Every structure is written in C-alpha cells, then in structure tokens.
Amino acid sequence: MVLPAIHWLLRGWMRSRAGRGTGLDTQVEQIRALAGRGFPSVWLAQMFGGDALTTIAVAGSQVPGIEFG
C-alpha cells in the first residue's frame, strides 16, 4: 500500500511543479484524498522548498484519522 501512496504524492508534486497548484492548500487536499482512500499514514520529506513540519501541522489539524511520518 505504500507504493500507491508514493505514486499519488509524486504525481501531485509533479503537477505542482508544472504550475497547476503549489502550496500548502494543495498538499493538504492531496493528504485529505489519501485519507479518503483509506491510507493510514503519509510520510513527507523535507525537500524542494516546502516545509514538511508545517505541512504536517496544518494537515494534521484538518485531516482526522491519518498519521504522519
């Protein structure tokens, strides 16, 4: 189940790099979609300018029932 989640997030990251939505709101929506698909956790990396801890803090307050790593 980890590989589909990585593919989903990578696909979203690639879209954001193409100018179709960058930022925290887009990341939170992607995490919300993963939670809706039944994924129990999301792992974020600190890379390419986004702050992983900020994303975890905001998404954690808005998306119930998912764990972060």
C-alpha positions, 0 to 999 in steps of 0.5 A: 500500500505504500507504493500507491501512496508514493505514486499519488504524492509524486504525481501531485508534486509533479503537477505542482511543479508544472504550475497547476497548484503549489502550496500548502492548500494543495498538499493538504487536499492531496493528504485529505484524498489519501485519507479518503482512500483509506491510507493510514499514514503519509510520510513527507520529506523535507525537500524542494522548498516546502516545509514538511513540519508545517505541512504536517501541522496544518494537515494534521489539524484538518485531516482526522484519522491519518498519521504522519511520518 
